[in-house]
Amino acid sequence: MTNRQITILILKWLLIVCQSQTSPHVVFQSKRFISVLPGDKVTLDCSMAAGVSMSSYTMYWYRQDHYGQPIKFIIKEYDKPKQNYEAILNTNGNMFSLTVSNITAQDSVASTQTIIKVPKKDWRKESNIFTCKVTYYTEKKAYKDKWANISGTGGGGFEPEDYLKSSKTMKLAYGVFIAKSALYGLVILVYVLRKVRMINFYLSSTNITLPKVKILPPSPKEICSQDKRDKWSTLVCLATGFYPDHVSVSWKVNGEERQENVSTDTSAQQDKTTLMYHISSRIKINDKDWTDPKNNFTCTIHFFNGDDYITVTNTINSPKVKPKGLKLIGFGYIIFLSKSLLYALIVAGVVCKLKFSAQKKQLPED
């Protein structure tokens, strides 16, 4: 036997209330309960007692889904249609109507269904047609019939080949499911291990690590640049391998704090592999200050370990180099001495040669 469920919704509105604002008069509603089908359109009418003009009052429509539930405002007179609600006020007929169009299951408070059991062989016959008929009471106080049809699937009995195909398909689907599950499990495992590692790292007090400070001098390319206009050189301070990231950076030139021409990273950056932090700071100094061997430059890292501030410093001295002018003078002087010596040797050679020639002429002939 095969179970097939054929369901037709029968919608019923519950307690659609029409009332006037602060009205002491009796308000009449044509219908409190109406049964309709999905997609139908229904109209509810509201009127007031004889001798009372509806135009003297403001009329409202409310809805209560179930008994005991709060009453919800829907629409009032002269409002524009909202969703599938439309209010129509007929002052001449002293009538206030509510039209609800395209009713869906969400508007329903009741539904009905029926189940029929049929033999499998009958269900597989394509020529068989199964009909469900519903008779319901309409708003026009008349009975009306609705029905729905469904045909058999056809194709006869279940063949062994179908079973094999179905079995192979299920095995393939199961294999894909296992592979995807293993992949998702691996991704989750890596994620969890990473989080556990980070949590253990954060919870361990022994991982408080002081920074390592290093100052990099100006690059030779920056110093020797021929088209250099600003006559400034840059020192870079690097603080690496520290944890946590509570640090600040300051510079001193010859023991005095310097804040001008200093640029420091806004915050320390963390290495995703080691979980340690690093930060950098740069200071621009005049070329004359850098070439003066008396000057020294200090970078200080103020590190907070959770209890106190610890300072870690590094100092770099200006290189002991001679000014370019002195270097050129010395080089020119060496060339001058070399050329003078060469000229002296040439002159001495010439003099010796002339003297030897003169002595040879004065010797008597044999």
PAVOVEX-459675 format. One record per residue (C-alpha): residue number from 1; residue in three letters; x, y, z. Coordinates in Angstrom, 3 decimals. Example, Ala and Ser with C-alpha at 12.3 -4.5 7.8 and 13.67 -1.06 7.14 Angstrom:
# PAVOVEX-459675
(1,'ala',(12.300,-4.500,7.800));
(2,'ser',(13.670,-1.060,7.140));
//
This chain:
# PAVOVEX-459675
(1,'met',(0.000,0.000,0.000));
(2,'thr',(1.192,3.554,-0.741));
(3,'asn',(0.254,6.585,1.350));
(4,'arg',(-0.469,9.739,-0.637));
(5,'gln',(-1.621,12.902,1.115));
(6,'ile',(-3.779,15.405,-0.759));
(7,'thr',(-4.348,18.618,1.188));
(8,'ile',(-6.682,21.501,0.373));
(9,'leu',(-6.658,24.488,2.741));
(10,'ile',(-9.913,25.902,3.931));
(11,'leu',(-9.280,29.349,5.355));
(12,'lys',(-11.435,30.868,8.036));
(13,'trp',(-11.142,34.413,9.350));
(14,'leu',(-11.744,34.799,13.026));
(15,'leu',(-13.230,37.892,14.652));
(16,'ile',(-12.674,40.612,12.063));
(17,'val',(-13.974,43.598,14.022));
(18,'cys',(-15.256,46.891,12.643));
(19,'gln',(-15.745,49.745,15.074));
(20,'ser',(-16.053,53.528,15.142));
(21,'gln',(-13.795,55.722,17.258));
(22,'thr',(-15.274,56.177,20.757));
(23,'ser',(-18.693,55.300,19.384));
(24,'pro',(-21.524,54.722,21.870));
(25,'his',(-23.664,53.231,19.112));
(26,'val',(-24.006,49.632,18.040));
(27,'val',(-21.841,48.525,15.109));
(28,'phe',(-23.054,45.575,12.997));
(29,'gln',(-20.820,43.242,11.019));
(30,'ser',(-22.260,41.121,8.219));
(31,'lys',(-20.132,38.024,8.866));
(32,'arg',(-17.777,37.014,11.655));
(33,'phe',(-16.683,33.720,10.078));
(34,'ile',(-16.093,33.009,6.380));
(35,'ser',(-14.586,29.888,4.753));
(36,'val',(-12.608,30.409,1.546));
(37,'leu',(-9.859,28.751,-0.505));
(38,'pro',(-6.274,29.961,-1.058));
(39,'gly',(-6.078,32.761,-3.631));
(40,'asp',(-9.723,33.748,-3.203));
(41,'lys',(-10.983,37.266,-2.540));
(42,'val',(-13.426,38.033,0.235));
(43,'thr',(-15.328,41.153,1.335));
(44,'leu',(-16.579,41.904,4.857));
(45,'asp',(-19.254,44.581,5.447));
(46,'cys',(-19.811,46.791,8.483));
(47,'ser',(-22.784,49.083,9.274));
(48,'met',(-24.161,51.133,12.159));
(49,'ala',(-27.550,51.283,13.824));
(50,'ala',(-30.436,52.915,12.031));
(51,'gly',(-30.536,56.686,12.257));
(52,'val',(-26.785,56.987,12.850));
(53,'ser',(-24.647,58.431,10.049));
(54,'met',(-21.310,56.669,9.603));
(55,'ser',(-19.817,59.863,8.155));
(56,'ser',(-19.860,61.386,11.630));
(57,'tyr',(-17.357,58.829,12.930));
(58,'thr',(-13.922,57.455,12.055));
(59,'met',(-14.206,53.792,11.114));
(60,'tyr',(-11.503,51.144,11.728));
(61,'trp',(-10.958,47.482,10.888));
(62,'tyr',(-9.209,45.192,13.426));
(63,'arg',(-8.262,41.530,13.382));
(64,'gln',(-7.905,38.894,16.113));
(65,'asp',(-6.322,35.620,14.953));
(66,'his',(-7.396,33.486,17.911));
(67,'tyr',(-9.474,33.923,21.003));
(68,'gly',(-7.392,35.507,23.721));
(69,'gln',(-4.852,36.912,21.251));
(70,'pro',(-4.305,40.698,21.008));
(71,'ile',(-6.432,42.622,18.529));
(72,'lys',(-4.347,44.042,15.671));
(73,'phe',(-5.151,47.186,13.703));
(74,'ile',(-5.519,46.577,9.948));
(75,'ile',(-6.728,49.716,8.202));
(76,'lys',(-9.027,52.702,8.655));
(77,'glu',(-11.252,54.700,6.325));
(78,'tyr',(-9.624,56.628,3.474));
(79,'asp',(-6.309,54.771,3.994));
(80,'lys',(-4.490,53.589,0.900));
(81,'pro',(-4.605,49.807,0.306));
(82,'lys',(-2.071,47.964,2.489));
(83,'gln',(-0.669,44.639,1.262));
(84,'asn',(-3.819,42.688,0.402));
(85,'tyr',(-6.225,44.860,2.442));
(86,'glu',(-8.475,47.584,1.045));
(87,'ala',(-11.019,49.669,2.987));
(88,'ile',(-14.079,51.100,1.173));
(89,'leu',(-16.392,53.658,2.826));
(90,'asn',(-19.837,54.144,1.311));
(91,'thr',(-21.378,57.103,3.150));
(92,'asn',(-24.551,57.042,1.062));
(93,'gly',(-25.208,53.428,1.948));
(94,'asn',(-23.866,53.896,5.451));
(95,'met',(-21.544,50.929,4.801));
(96,'phe',(-17.834,50.359,5.608));
(97,'ser',(-16.297,47.342,3.797));
(98,'leu',(-12.989,45.454,4.008));
(99,'thr',(-11.726,43.561,0.949));
(100,'val',(-9.035,40.899,1.439));
(101,'ser',(-7.509,39.645,-1.812));
(102,'asn',(-5.222,36.725,-2.650));
(103,'ile',(-5.688,34.949,0.673));
(104,'thr',(-2.792,32.643,1.665));
(105,'ala',(-2.280,29.969,4.295));
(106,'gln',(-0.772,32.584,6.623));
(107,'asp',(-4.204,34.224,6.800));
(108,'ser',(-5.772,30.944,7.926));
(109,'val',(-6.735,29.763,11.370));
(110,'ala',(-7.996,26.374,10.195));
(111,'ser',(-7.294,23.808,7.474));
(112,'thr',(-8.446,20.357,6.554));
(113,'gln',(-6.722,17.404,4.898));
(114,'thr',(-7.515,13.865,3.884));
(115,'ile',(-5.333,10.781,3.303));
(116,'ile',(-6.062,7.859,1.039));
(117,'lys',(-4.138,4.578,0.930));
(118,'val',(-3.922,2.899,-2.478));
(119,'pro',(-2.184,-0.322,-3.566));
(120,'lys',(1.266,0.157,-5.116));
(121,'lys',(0.202,-1.480,-8.367));
(122,'asp',(-2.700,0.980,-8.716));
(123,'trp',(-0.426,3.953,-7.994));
(124,'arg',(2.015,2.835,-10.719));
(125,'lys',(-0.668,2.775,-13.390));
(126,'glu',(-0.474,6.026,-15.313));
(127,'ser',(-4.067,5.657,-16.451));
(128,'asn',(-5.350,5.818,-12.867));
(129,'ile',(-6.546,9.272,-11.719));
(130,'phe',(-7.149,10.054,-8.063));
(131,'thr',(-9.551,12.907,-7.255));
(132,'cys',(-10.116,14.686,-3.931));
(133,'lys',(-13.355,16.665,-3.700));
(134,'val',(-14.127,19.249,-1.015));
(135,'thr',(-17.520,20.792,-0.416));
(136,'tyr',(-17.538,24.025,1.600));
(137,'tyr',(-19.909,26.800,2.602));
(138,'thr',(-19.271,30.151,0.866));
(139,'glu',(-19.937,33.715,1.952));
(140,'lys',(-23.000,33.731,-0.317));
(141,'lys',(-24.587,31.163,1.993));
(142,'ala',(-24.312,28.412,-0.614));
(143,'tyr',(-22.398,25.155,-0.861));
(144,'lys',(-19.609,24.963,-3.419));
(145,'asp',(-17.369,22.108,-4.610));
(146,'lys',(-13.603,22.168,-5.212));
(147,'trp',(-11.511,19.228,-6.327));
(148,'ala',(-7.912,18.326,-7.215));
(149,'asn',(-6.600,15.498,-9.414));
(150,'ile',(-3.365,13.525,-9.459));
(151,'ser',(-2.352,10.750,-11.855));
(152,'gly',(-0.430,7.543,-11.238));
(153,'thr',(3.317,7.541,-11.870));
(154,'gly',(3.367,4.836,-14.548));
(155,'gly',(6.428,2.753,-15.440));
(156,'gly',(5.332,-0.604,-14.022));
(157,'gly',(7.116,-2.451,-11.236));
(158,'phe',(10.522,-1.798,-9.751));
(159,'glu',(13.198,-3.468,-11.938));
(160,'pro',(16.497,-4.982,-10.628));
(161,'glu',(18.473,-2.557,-12.820));
(162,'asp',(16.776,0.324,-11.046));
(163,'tyr',(17.855,-1.141,-7.745));
(164,'leu',(21.496,-1.399,-8.898));
(165,'lys',(21.498,2.166,-10.206));
(166,'ser',(19.941,3.391,-6.997));
(167,'ser',(22.494,1.457,-4.941));
(168,'lys',(25.443,2.881,-6.913));
(169,'thr',(24.054,6.381,-6.617));
(170,'met',(23.637,5.995,-2.873));
(171,'lys',(27.204,4.666,-2.514));
(172,'leu',(28.573,7.605,-4.527));
(173,'ala',(26.563,10.074,-2.508));
(174,'tyr',(27.724,8.432,0.717));
(175,'gly',(31.371,8.593,-0.442));
(176,'val',(31.019,12.288,-1.273));
(177,'phe',(29.395,12.868,2.113));
(178,'ile',(32.254,11.087,3.925));
(179,'ala',(34.890,13.054,1.976));
(180,'lys',(33.222,16.386,2.665));
(181,'ser',(32.773,15.478,6.326));
(182,'ala',(36.470,14.576,6.614));
(183,'leu',(37.480,17.855,4.972));
(184,'tyr',(35.214,19.904,7.216));
(185,'gly',(36.492,17.973,10.234));
(186,'leu',(40.111,18.704,9.294));
(187,'val',(39.380,22.412,8.855));
(188,'ile',(37.615,22.553,12.211));
(189,'leu',(40.457,20.628,13.889));
(190,'val',(43.088,23.068,12.559));
(191,'tyr',(40.949,26.007,13.653));
(192,'val',(40.428,24.596,17.152));
(193,'leu',(44.126,23.738,17.603));
(194,'arg',(45.075,27.248,16.540));
(195,'lys',(42.612,28.786,18.985));
(196,'val',(43.793,26.491,21.807));
(197,'arg',(47.380,27.447,21.084));
(198,'met',(46.530,31.136,21.197));
(199,'ile',(44.534,30.731,24.423));
(200,'asn',(47.390,28.831,26.098));
(201,'phe',(49.792,31.488,24.939));
(202,'tyr',(47.650,34.286,26.339));
(203,'leu',(47.066,32.520,29.654));
(204,'ser',(50.704,31.703,30.259));
(205,'ser',(52.456,34.396,32.310));
(206,'thr',(55.902,33.064,31.290));
(207,'asn',(55.385,34.376,27.751));
(208,'ile',(56.012,38.004,28.754));
(209,'thr',(59.008,38.813,26.566));
(210,'leu',(61.094,41.994,26.476));
(211,'pro',(61.692,43.644,23.098));
(212,'lys',(64.972,43.498,21.211));
(213,'val',(65.980,46.986,20.053));
(214,'lys',(68.154,47.772,17.060));
(215,'ile',(68.943,51.058,15.262));
(216,'leu',(69.621,51.025,11.539));
(217,'pro',(71.857,53.836,10.183));
(218,'pro',(71.041,55.803,7.045));
(219,'ser',(71.568,53.822,3.881));
(220,'pro',(74.640,54.692,1.757));
(221,'lys',(72.321,55.401,-1.138));
(222,'glu',(70.507,58.028,0.916));
(223,'ile',(73.750,59.659,2.106));
(224,'cys',(75.564,59.683,-1.251));
(225,'ser',(72.616,60.684,-3.407));
(226,'gln',(73.798,63.435,-5.775));
(227,'asp',(70.335,64.915,-6.305));
(228,'lys',(69.568,65.042,-2.597));
(229,'arg',(67.858,68.317,-1.767));
(230,'asp',(66.590,68.074,1.809));
(231,'lys',(70.044,67.279,3.329));
(232,'trp',(68.393,64.949,5.846));
(233,'ser',(69.169,61.354,6.784));
(234,'thr',(66.884,58.770,8.380));
(235,'leu',(67.555,56.521,11.365));
(236,'val',(65.229,53.542,11.897));
(237,'cys',(64.580,51.939,15.306));
(238,'leu',(63.237,48.362,15.288));
(239,'ala',(61.761,46.678,18.365));
(240,'thr',(61.002,42.995,17.765));
(241,'gly',(60.042,39.767,19.534));
(242,'phe',(58.096,41.201,22.475));
(243,'tyr',(54.809,40.284,24.161));
(244,'pro',(52.344,41.765,25.052));
(245,'asp',(51.996,44.827,22.819));
(246,'his',(51.979,47.580,25.483));
(247,'val',(54.914,49.689,24.245));
(248,'ser',(55.828,53.271,23.359));
(249,'val',(58.909,54.652,21.578));
(250,'ser',(60.998,57.806,22.191));
(251,'trp',(64.224,59.272,20.739));
(252,'lys',(67.143,61.144,22.329));
(253,'val',(69.944,63.044,20.609));
(254,'asn',(73.009,63.511,22.816));
(255,'gly',(70.880,62.662,25.858));
(256,'glu',(68.110,65.185,25.083));
(257,'glu',(64.666,64.008,24.053));
(258,'arg',(63.763,64.739,20.444));
(259,'gln',(60.144,64.775,19.205));
(260,'glu',(60.536,66.716,15.988));
(261,'asn',(60.797,64.809,12.706));
(262,'val',(59.853,61.561,14.500));
(263,'ser',(57.399,59.076,12.962));
(264,'thr',(56.319,55.951,14.884));
(265,'asp',(53.906,53.150,13.917));
(266,'thr',(50.418,53.729,15.321));
(267,'ser',(50.384,50.291,16.956));
(268,'ala',(52.494,47.169,17.267));
(269,'gln',(51.928,44.450,14.669));
(270,'gln',(51.649,40.749,15.570));
(271,'asp',(53.361,37.911,13.752));
(272,'lys',(50.666,35.299,13.046));
(273,'thr',(53.172,32.451,13.367));
(274,'thr',(55.137,33.333,16.511));
(275,'leu',(52.379,35.534,18.022));
(276,'met',(55.101,38.044,18.977));
(277,'tyr',(54.848,41.774,18.271));
(278,'his',(57.112,44.259,16.498));
(279,'ile',(57.104,48.041,16.038));
(280,'ser',(59.269,50.583,14.219));
(281,'ser',(60.063,54.283,14.570));
(282,'arg',(61.950,56.707,12.317));
(283,'ile',(63.761,59.983,12.984));
(284,'lys',(65.132,62.416,10.428));
(285,'ile',(68.398,64.198,11.291));
(286,'asn',(70.489,66.795,9.517));
(287,'asp',(73.430,65.444,7.545));
(288,'lys',(75.773,67.678,9.528));
(289,'asp',(74.576,66.121,12.800));
(290,'trp',(75.055,62.630,11.398));
(291,'thr',(78.596,63.289,10.184));
(292,'asp',(79.650,64.866,13.494));
(293,'pro',(81.420,62.063,15.453));
(294,'lys',(80.543,63.737,18.748));
(295,'asn',(76.837,63.060,18.317));
(296,'asn',(74.958,59.953,19.494));
(297,'phe',(71.354,58.881,18.949));
(298,'thr',(69.343,56.736,21.401));
(299,'cys',(66.067,54.852,20.822));
(300,'thr',(64.146,53.918,23.979));
(301,'ile',(61.310,51.350,24.159));
(302,'his',(58.986,51.723,27.150));
(303,'phe',(57.551,48.235,27.763));
(304,'phe',(54.748,47.440,30.242));
(305,'asn',(54.946,43.852,31.551));
(306,'gly',(51.653,43.967,33.437));
(307,'asp',(53.118,45.370,36.656));
(308,'asp',(55.779,47.953,35.822));
(309,'tyr',(57.271,49.832,32.897));
(310,'ile',(60.647,48.584,31.685));
(311,'thr',(62.892,50.606,29.384));
(312,'val',(65.036,48.950,26.727));
(313,'thr',(67.456,51.225,24.841));
(314,'asn',(69.959,51.133,22.036));
(315,'thr',(72.411,53.861,21.003));
(316,'ile',(74.231,54.529,17.756));
(317,'asn',(77.104,56.999,17.319));
(318,'ser',(77.836,59.112,14.292));
(319,'pro',(80.518,57.509,12.086));
(320,'lys',(84.067,58.807,12.367));
(321,'val',(84.444,60.007,8.804));
(322,'lys',(86.329,62.987,7.404));
(323,'pro',(84.362,65.645,5.583));
(324,'lys',(84.282,65.404,1.836));
(325,'gly',(86.390,68.603,1.470));
(326,'leu',(89.263,67.231,3.506));
(327,'lys',(89.171,63.989,1.581));
(328,'leu',(89.401,65.841,-1.719));
(329,'ile',(92.249,68.061,-0.473));
(330,'gly',(94.224,65.053,0.723));
(331,'phe',(93.711,63.235,-2.532));
(332,'gly',(94.753,66.323,-4.556));
(333,'tyr',(97.836,66.763,-2.395));
(334,'ile',(98.909,63.180,-3.028));
(335,'ile',(98.496,63.659,-6.779));
(336,'phe',(100.482,66.915,-6.582));
(337,'leu',(103.374,65.218,-4.755));
(338,'ser',(103.386,62.328,-7.222));
(339,'lys',(103.499,64.638,-10.226));
(340,'ser',(106.259,66.774,-8.616));
(341,'leu',(108.392,63.699,-7.961));
(342,'leu',(107.885,62.535,-11.531));
(343,'tyr',(108.916,65.948,-12.902));
(344,'ala',(111.997,65.996,-10.643));
(345,'leu',(113.100,62.588,-11.925));
(346,'ile',(112.677,63.698,-15.515));
(347,'val',(114.640,66.902,-14.948));
(348,'ala',(117.417,65.031,-13.119));
(349,'gly',(117.685,62.545,-15.987));
(350,'val',(117.952,65.308,-18.553));
(351,'val',(120.657,67.157,-16.529));
(352,'cys',(122.711,64.009,-16.079));
(353,'lys',(122.544,63.253,-19.773));
(354,'leu',(123.707,66.748,-20.755));
(355,'lys',(126.578,66.673,-18.243));
(356,'phe',(127.761,63.318,-19.500));
(357,'ser',(127.740,64.557,-23.093));
(358,'ala',(129.825,67.662,-22.170));
(359,'gln',(132.490,65.587,-20.377));
(360,'lys',(132.800,63.274,-23.361));
(361,'lys',(133.596,66.162,-25.738));
(362,'gln',(136.448,67.479,-23.487));
(363,'leu',(138.448,64.189,-23.560));
(364,'pro',(141.703,64.404,-25.789));
(365,'glu',(141.800,62.314,-28.892));
(366,'asp',(144.366,59.474,-29.003));
//
